[in-house]
Amino acid sequence: MRNVLLLTLGLLGGALTLAQATEAPGGEEPSVLPAGPGQEEVFYACTACHSTAIIRRSSFRRDQWDGLMDWMTEKHGMNPLEGAERTLIVDYLAQHYGPRTAPARGRNPFLN
């Protein structure tokens, strides 16, 4: 994915250096996301347009993450994610940024 981004930047005639093209907004690195299969793919696919902050504060079901990929393609011009790459990215997002569970009603979440 990163090679596609670099090729795209080169075709657009951008004056970015290789270091600038591979650096995400705010100087982020893939390690800002939880380790696991899909970490780098998610990082490079998503930070082509925005920082990881929007990912890290999100919590969607797998089907919602999957639908979000279509929405970003249709509304924001993201390159379509397909096949194994899409599955890997959506699975990673669903695993690490799935719905959060609320504490049981009447229990203090700060006490065991």
C-alpha positions in Angstrom: 0.0 0.0 0.0 2.8 2.4 0.9 4.3 1.8 -2.6 1.0 2.7 -4.2 1.0 5.9 -2.2 4.5 6.8 -3.2 3.8 6.0 -6.9 0.6 8.1 -6.7 2.5 11.0 -5.2 5.2 10.7 -7.9 2.6 10.7 -10.6 0.9 13.8 -9.2 4.3 15.6 -9.5 4.4 16.3 -5.8 7.6 17.7 -4.5 7.6 15.5 -1.4 10.7 13.7 -0.3 10.5 10.0 0.4 10.7 10.7 4.2 7.8 13.2 3.9 5.7 10.8 1.8 6.0 7.9 4.3 5.5 10.1 7.4 1.9 10.3 8.6 0.2 13.5 9.9 1.8 14.6 13.1 4.8 12.4 12.6 2.9 9.3 13.7 4.3 5.8 13.2 2.5 2.5 12.9 3.4 1.6 16.5 0.8 4.2 17.7 -1.8 1.4 16.8 -2.1 -1.9 18.6 0.3 -4.6 17.3 -1.2 -7.3 15.2 -1.9 -8.5 11.7 -3.1 -5.5 9.7 -1.4 -2.8 11.8 0.8 -1.4 9.1 -1.9 -1.8 6.4 -4.4 0.1 8.5 -1.8 2.7 9.3 -0.7 3.5 5.8 -4.2 3.2 4.2 -5.8 5.5 6.8 -3.0 8.0 7.4 -3.0 8.8 3.7 -5.9 11.1 4.5 -6.1 11.6 8.3 -4.3 10.9 11.5 -4.9 7.9 13.6 -6.7 9.9 16.2 -10.0 9.4 14.4 -9.4 5.7 14.4 -8.3 5.4 18.0 -11.4 7.2 19.3 -13.8 5.2 17.1 -15.7 2.0 18.1 -17.7 0.3 15.4 -18.9 -3.2 14.7 -17.2 -5.1 11.9 -20.1 -4.4 9.5 -19.9 -0.7 10.3 -16.2 -0.6 9.6 -16.8 -2.4 6.4 -19.5 0.0 5.3 -17.2 2.9 6.3 -14.7 1.8 3.7 -17.3 2.2 1.0 -18.4 5.6 2.4 -14.8 6.9 2.4 -14.4 5.7 -1.2 -17.6 7.2 -2.4 -17.6 10.5 -0.5 -13.9 11.2 0.1 -12.1 9.6 -2.9 -10.3 6.9 -1.0 -8.8 4.2 -3.2 -11.1 1.2 -3.0 -10.0 -1.5 -0.7 -10.7 -5.0 -2.1 -10.1 -8.6 -1.4 -7.7 -9.8 1.2 -6.4 -6.3 1.9 -9.9 -5.1 2.8 -10.6 -8.1 4.9 -7.3 -7.7 6.8 -8.0 -4.0 7.4 -11.6 -4.4 8.5 -10.8 -7.4 10.7 -8.0 -5.4 12.4 -10.2 -2.4 13.0 -13.1 -4.5 14.3 -10.8 -6.4 16.7 -9.0 -3.4 18.1 -11.6 -0.7 17.7 -14.9 -2.6 18.1 -17.8 -1.6 20.3 -16.9 -0.7 23.8 -18.8 -2.3 26.6 -20.4 -0.1 29.2 -19.9 -0.9 32.8 -22.8 -2.7 34.5 -25.4 -0.3 35.7 -25.0 0.7 39.3 -21.4 -0.4 39.5 -18.5 1.9 39.9 -16.1 1.1 36.9 -13.2 2.3 39.0 -13.6 -0.2 41.7 -13.1 -4.0 41.5 
